[in-house]
Amino acid sequence: MAIEDDGITGAKGLEAINDDENLNADLNLKGEQKAEAALALILYGASWSKAARITGYSSAFRCRQAVERVLATSANSSLDRDKMRVVTEKRLNKLLQSVMLRAIDPEDPEHLAYNARALALVDRIGRLYGVDAPQQFQITATDERISEYVGRVRQLAGADMEAEEADIANADPDIIEGEVIGDSDAESTG
C-alpha cells in the first residue's frame, strides 16, 4: 500500500475533501491506485460518499469495497501496519490538539467534558503503540493461612512416619490365601 505515492495525501488530499473535486479526472487513477487514493481520503476524514465522488467511484458502497480489498491485502505486511499506525496516530493527535486548549482552560464551562475527551484520545494513542505497562497482581497469603497450611502438611508427614508395614504372619488365614500376580502376569491375563 503506497499511500504516500497516490497524489492524494497532504494538502492536496485535504483540499480535495474540502473542495469536493473529482481528482480521478485529473490524476487518471485506475484500479488499486484509485482504491489507495480513496483509502487516503478516508484516513484524512472524508466520508465514504465524498471519497467515492472525489476518486470517481460510482457509489459509496463500491468505494468501500475497493478500500476494504486494499486493506485486506496490505494488512499482512508489518511495514503497512506501521504506516497505518502512524496515520492513525496523526489523526488522533490532530483530534487531541483540537480539544486540548478547552480541556486545560478551567474558565471554559465545558472544561471537564473536553478533559474527558482529551483523556480518551491520550488513552487511545497509548493503546495504539502498547505503551501502557502490563498490570501486575501480587497475591499474598496471610500469616494465619500459612500457619494453617504448614499444620496440615505436618499432620500428613507425621501420618506417613507412623505407618507400619503390615504383619502378614499374624493375619487372617482366609485373606492370605490367594495368588500374587505380578505386573507381567496381570497384562497377559487381562
ABEGO torsion letter per residue (X at the ends): XBAAAAGABEAAAAAAAAAGBBAAAAAGBBEAAAAAAAAAAAAAGBBAAAAAAAAGBABAAAAAAAAAAAAAAAAABAAAAAAAAAAAAAAAAAAAAAAAAAAABAABAAAAAAAAAAAAAAAAAAAAAGABBBBBBBBBBBAAAAAAAAAAAAAAAAAAAABBBBBAAABBAAAABEBBBBAAAAAAAX
